[in-house]
């Protein structure tokens, strides 16, 4: 008997497993291909092998005899595999070897070896096709791991020799990963670690701390999308790597427990089943859309309590701070030079962004030419010019002028009148909040007054950083550099400047910078269109880089010495923004 004394968390997780397995056992007839409609036979075979694998892993991780529900599932698997109409398919469907070998492996692990089934699998393995046709790396790992569990010899490369070719071992960028990519990563870890029962020989340069950070970042994104299937698999991966002290894993457990239905079912994400398979029979649809995610929840709880799985200290997080200063300097120079070729309705925003970023890296003089140009151009400007530019841009521009000792009479008059008006208000709209703080930084209104004016706006704009981060993959896929930049600013201000999600988003933006300093690839031939797009993108990206840089060196500030707030007023629409 397992004499480990479980804590309250372990008891709750065991309850997740117990309910999930009970739900699966109550519907075990649905994993029998003979009971499936013609277009659902393959789906039933897939469900059969996944259920069998869960039972086989239960036998490996827990020395106690199978309880009633696990035993019922095993009996169902054995009933199906005992039929010649099933086990002999491996000789006729060599490409589907894993569909059959996995069920045999479960029988073998549970002490119910079937020599006839084994012989059919051995013959398929030796047949010169089933194990040698082209597979992507993680599917090759699946094959090698399954043959290992079957105890069947082969001449294929060792499992660890395949790892260098996997997505996992090649530093993927977290915001670019599709659901299919994430499944490739989770399954690579499952097979490489033998579900937490071995420590792989990782490729040279592989960093376990980086992998844990990747998994936790993916948990943030998948949990924000309420994808219980991927949340469960990522949680399993942390357990397979021996990580038990993870705040993200704790959140994942709370999420899984919250979405598990009273009868034990855990609903899968949209699209987990082909629409045709989900039509018609409501009972079948209910099972088909939930069985896999329910298995994953049970698997996570099983790994959590497994007494023989790998356990160890959490690997150290990688030191991966990005060098943002040089890209910022190049972008400031390009943006300043380009802004003066445009009218104030466009160029002023760019000059303000350049001033903010130049101050952020301690080199405000980089923005001097652009600031001097617009200060002289707008010395006698009508107040409407400043009003239409937005308070955040105006405040940023004014802060840049003050830092460099540049005068602009019309701007001073506008700011003074604005401060007078604000003295008569009780609140301001959310979009004006950062501009109000900019006025306070300029000494035009007291900081306490600015805080009072923006208190309601600050509360209204609060958004959990997880929800903000979840918008990054779509923004990347659509090449919306302005959106990516805006999300990075929000994350940096929320204290996530050093988070893996933010760093990977920054890495994506840095890869869009040209040697001249501009950001973005417009994929357009017209020079004017190209410049407008790059002006807008560079303005947005530069303010994001500067905010992330400042928050990295001074976590509670958007300011350098001195630095005003970043302008968040969007630039005029342009190609791809």
N, C-alpha and C positions, 0 to 999 in steps of 0.2 A: 504493500500500500504506500501511496505518496503521503509522507507525514509532514510535509511543509504546511505551516500554519498560514493560511491566506489572510490578508488584510481586507478592509472593507472594499477597497478598490478592486481587489482580485475577486471578491465574492460577486460584485456587480458585473464584472466582465465575464465571470463564469456563467452568470445568469443570461447574459447576451448569447453565449454559446449554447446553453441548454435550450433556450427558446428557439433559436435558429435551427438547431438540429431537429427539434421536435416538429417544427413546421415542415422541414424538408422530408422527414420520415413519413409524415401524414400524407404526403403527395408523391411518394416514391414510385407509384405506378406510372407517373408521367415521364420518368427517365427510361422507360422500357420502349425501345424503338418499335416493338410490335404493336404498341398501343397508339402510336402516332399516325396522324394523317400522312399521306404520301409526301407532301411537301414539308413535313415537319420531322421526317425520319433522321436526317442529318443533325438537326438541332437536338433531338433526343439523344443521339449518340454522344454529342458534345456534352450535354448535361450529365449523361451517364459517367463519362470519364472524369468529369470535374467532381462529381459526387464521390466516385470511387477514390479519387485522390485524397479528398478530405478524410475519408474513413481510414485510408492507408496511413496518412500522416498522424491521425489520432493514435493508431497502433504503435507508431514509432516514438511519439512524444510522451505517451502516458502508459506506464507499465501495467496499469489496472485493466481488468477485462472490459471489453466494450459494454457500455450500458445499453439499455433496451433500444433506444432510437438509433444509435450508431449500428447496433447489431442488425436492426431491421433494414437499414440502408445497405449493409454488406450482403445480407441475404438476397436483396433485390438485385444487386450487382452480380452475384453468383448465379442467380436464376437466369439472367440474360446471357451471361458468358458461357453457360453450360450448353447452350443451343448451338449445334453445328451451323445453323443459319447465321449466327453472329460470329463465332470465333473463326470460322473458315473464310470470312470476308477478308481477313488480313492477307490471304494468299491471292485474292482477286482484286484487292484495292491497295496495292503496295504504297501508293502515294499517301494513303490514310493510315499508315503504320501506327502513328502515335495515338490515333483514336482507339486502337485495340490494345496496344502494348501498355497503355496507362491503366486499363482495367485489370489486365493480368498482373501488373506490378502491385496493385492494391490487394488482390487476392493473395499473392505471395507474401506480402508484408503482414497480412492478417492470419497467416498460417493455413491458407486454403489453396495451396498450389494446385495447378491444373496442368499435368504433363502434356496433354494433347494440345492445349492452348499454347503452352510454351514452345512446343515443337513447331507449330505453325508460324510463330513469331520468329524463331531462329532461322527457319527456312527463308522467310521474307528478308531478314537482315542479311543473309548470305547470298541473296539473289542478285546483287549487283545494281540495284536501283533504289530500293526503299530508303536506304541510308545515305545515298550519295548524290541524289539530285540536288540542284541548287537550293539552298535555304539562306535566308538572311541570318546574321549572327545569333540573335537571341533564339531563333527557331532551331538553330544548330545546337545551342545549349540545351534546349528542351529535349531534343533527340538524345543527346549524350546523357543527360540526367535520367531520362526515362529508361534507357538501356541499363544504366547503373542500377536503378531500382529493380529492374527485371532480373538482374544478375546475368545478363547475356553478354558474351564477349564480342568484341569487334576490333577493327583495325583503324578506326577513325582517330583523328587527333584528340589529345586530352582536352578536357573541358577548359582548363585554365589557359590553354593555348589559343582559345577562341576569344577570350576576353578583350585583347587589344583592339579587336575590330568592332566592338559594340559601341552603341551610342553612349552608354553610361561612362565608359572609360575614355571618352574624348571630349570632356569639358563642354557639355551642351549649355546653351544659353536658355535659361528657364522661361523667358517670355516667349520664346519661339516654338516651344514644344506643343505638339498636338496631343490629343488624347491617345492616339495610336503610339506616339513617341513615348508617352508616359508609361503605357502598358509595356513597351519594349524595355524600358528601364526597370520597372518593377519585376518583370519576369527574369531579366538578367540576374538580378539580385537573388530571386528565389532559387534559380538553378545553380548559380555560382556558389551560394552558401549552403546548398542542400537544405533549404528552409531553416537556416540557423543552426545546422548540425556540423558545419565545417567552416574553417577559415580559408578562403581561396588564396591562391598565389596570384595576387593582383599584378597587373603590368607595372613596369618601371615607371615611376613618376605618379602613380595613382595615389591620391590623397583621401583617406577615409573621412577626414574632417570635412573636406569639400563635398563629398557624397552625402554626408548627413545634412549639411547645409542645403544642398540641392533638394533632398527629399522634404525637408521642412519647408522650403520655399514653395515646392509643389503642393504641399498640404495647404498652405495659405490660399493658393489659387483655386484648388479643387474644392476646398471646404467653402470658399466664398461662392462657388457655383453650385453648392449643395450636391456634388457628385459623390454619393456615398460609395460607389464602386471603387473609384480611384482613391478616395480617402482611406478606405479599408485596405487597399493594396499597398499604399504608401506607408500606412501604419505597420503593416506586416513587414515591410522592408526594414524599417527601423528596428523592429524586434529581431529580424534575421541577422542584423549587424550587431546585435547585442546592446543597442541603445535603449536604456530604460529611463533615463533622466532627461526627458524632452518636453518642454512646455507645449510645443505644437502637437506632440503625441497625446498629451493630456486633453487638449482641445479636440483632437480627433476622436478620442474615446467618448467625450461628452456628446459630440455630434452624432456618432453612430448610435449611442444609447437613446438619443432624443428622436432619431428617425426610425428606430425599430418599432414595428407595430406590435400591438398587444399579443398577437398570436406568434410572434417571432420573425415574421417576414420583414425584410429590408428592401424597399423599392429601389429598382435600378434607375439609372439616368435615362432621359429621353434618347431614343434611337438605339438602345441596347438590343432590341429585337427588331428584325425586319418587319415593316408594317403589315405585310401579308400574314405573318405568323401571329400577329397580335389581334387579328380580326376574328369575329365570330364568338366562339365559346368564351364567356367571361371568366369561368374558372381557369381555363387553360391560359388565357391572357394574364390573369393575376399571377399565375405561377411563372410563366415564361418571362415576365418583366421583373421578377423578383428573385428567382432561384439563385442566379450567379452572385448577386450582391449579398444575399443571405449566406451563401457559402463563404464569401470573403469575410463577413462579420464573424462567423463561427471560427474561421481560420485564424483571424487576429486574436481572438480570445484563447484559442488553443495554443498559439505560439506564446502568448503572454504567460500562460501557466506551465509551459513545457519545462520540465526539470533538467533536460539534457541540452537545451539550446545554448548557444554561445552567449555569454554575458561578460561585460567588461566596462572599464571606464569610458566615458564619452570621449571620442577623439577630439583633439584640439581644433578649434576653428582656424581656417587658413587666414594668413595675413594677405589680404587681397585689395588693399586700398588703391584706387585708381589715381593716376597722375592727371589731374584736371587742369593744372595751372597753365601748361604750355598750350593745350587746345584752346583754353579761354583767351590767352593772349593773342593767338593767331586770329581768333574769331573777332575779338574787339577791334583789331586793326582793320580787318576786312569790312566789318560792319560800319565802322566810323567812316572809312574811305567811301563806301558805297552810299551811305545815308545822305551825304551832301549832294549827290546827284539827283536827289528826289525832293519833291515839294514837302513842306512841313507836315501835311496831313499823313504822309507815310514816313518821311525821314526822321521826324521828331521822335517817334516811338523807337526807331532803331538807335538813334543817338542816346536816348535815355537808357536803353538796355546796355549799350556799350559802356556808359558811365558807371552803371551799377556793377557790371562784371569787372571793369578795370579796377574799381575800388576794392572789390572782393579779393583780388590777388595783390593788392598793395601797390598798384601802379596806375593811379588815376590819370596821370599825364597821357596815357595811351589814348584816352578819349578826348583829349583837349581840342584837337582840330575840329572834330564834329560839333562839340559843345560851343566852341567859339563861333563857328559858322552860323549855327541856328540862333545863338544869342544876339549876334549882330543883325541877322536877317529879320528877327522878330522883336527888335528893340522897341518899336512903336506899334506893335501888333494890337489889334482890337481884342478885348477880353474874350470874345466868342472863339477866337483861335485856341486859346488855352482851355476854355470850357469844353470845346469839342474834342480835345485831346484826351480828356479823362484825368481825374485827380491823381491816379497812381503814376501815370506817365509824367505828368507835370511835376509832381513831387519828386520823382526820381531825377528828372532833368534839373530841377532846382538844387537838389542836393549835390549833383555833379558840379554845377556852377559854383556853389559855395565852397566846395572842397578846393577848387582850382582858383578861387578868387575872381571869377568872371561875373560881370554885372549884366543885368537885363532889366531895364526899368519897367517895361510892360508886365513882365512876369512878377516882379516884386509887388506891383500894384494889384494884380489879380490875386495873388496869395493873401495879401493883407485884407482885401475885401472878402475873400472866401472865409478867412478865419473869423471875421466879424459876423458873417451869416451863420457860421457853425455855432457861435455863441448863443444863438437864439433857438437852436434845435435840441430835441431830446434824444432822437435816434437817427441813424442813417441806414440806407439800404445796404445789404451784405456786400454788393460789388464795390462800394465806396470805402469799406472798412480799412483796407491797407493804405489807401490814400490819406485817410485821416491820421493814421499813425505816422505817415510820412511827414505831415504837417507838424506833428508833435516833435519828431526828430529835428525838424528845422527850427524849432523853438517858437512857432507861431501860435500854438495852443498848448496848454499844459498836458503832460502825459496822462494825468488822472482824468482830465476832461475827455481825452481821446478814448480812454478805456471805457468811460461811462457811455459815450456815444455809440461805441461799437460792441457793447456787451451783448445786446440782443442779436446782432448780426453774427457775432462769433459763435453763439450757441446754435443759430440756425444753420451755419455752414459746417458744423461738426459732422464728419463722416469717418467711420472706422477705416483705418489704413488698409485692412484686408479687402474691404469693398473697393477702395480706390485702386489697389494693386490688381484686382481682378479685371480691370478694364485694359490692362496693358497688352495682353495677347491680341485682342481684336485691333487695337490701335496699331500694333506692329504689322499685322497681316495686311492692313489697308494702307500701310505706309503713311500714316498720319503723324508726321514728325511733331507737329504742333501739339497734338493730343498726348503723345508720349512725353514730350517735354513738360506739359502741364501736369500730368500725373506724377512725374518725378518731383516737381516742385511741391505738390501736395504731400507726397511721401516724406520728402526731406523735412518739411515743416512739422510733420507728425512724429519726427524722431527716427525715421527709417532711412536716413542717408546712407548708413552702412549695411543695410539689409541686403541679402542676396538678390532679391527681386529688383531693388533699386539699382544695385551695382550692375546687374546684367542689362537693365534698360539703359543705363548710362553707357555701357560698353557698346550697345547697338548704336546709340547716337554718335559716339566717338568714331565709329567705323563709317559714318556718313560724311565725315569732314574731308574737304579737298585740301590739297597742299597750300592753296591760297588762304584758307581759313573759313570759307563758307561751308554751310551744311546742306546736304540734300542732293538728290539726283532727280531733277525734274522729268527726265525722259521726254524732253521737248526740244525742238530745234530752234525756235524763235528766240533770239537773244534777249528781247525785252521780257518775254514770258519767263525765261530761265532766271533772269535777275530778280524779277518780282518774287518768284517762288523762293529763291535762296535768301533774299532779304528777309522775308517773313519767317522762313524756317530758322535762319541763323539767329534772328532776334529771340525766337521762342526757346531754341536749344541753349543759347548762351545764358539766358536768365536761369534756366534749369541747372546748367553746369555750375553757375556761380552760387546758386542757392545750396546745391548739394555740397559744394566745396566749403562754404561758410558753415554749414551745419555739421560737417565732418570735423572742422577745426574748432568750432565753438557751437556745441550742440543746441544751445538755447537761443541762438541769435541768427538773424538774417543779415547781420551787419558786419562790416569789416571795421576799418578805423579811419574815418567814419564810413558807414555804408547805409544807404537808405533801403527802403523795401523794394522788392522786385515788382515791376509792372506786370499785372496779370490781365490788363485790358488786351483782348485779342487783336492781332493785326488785321488789316483788311484781308478779306478772303483772297486766296490765290490758289494756283494749281496744286492739288493734292493736300491742302491744309485742312 
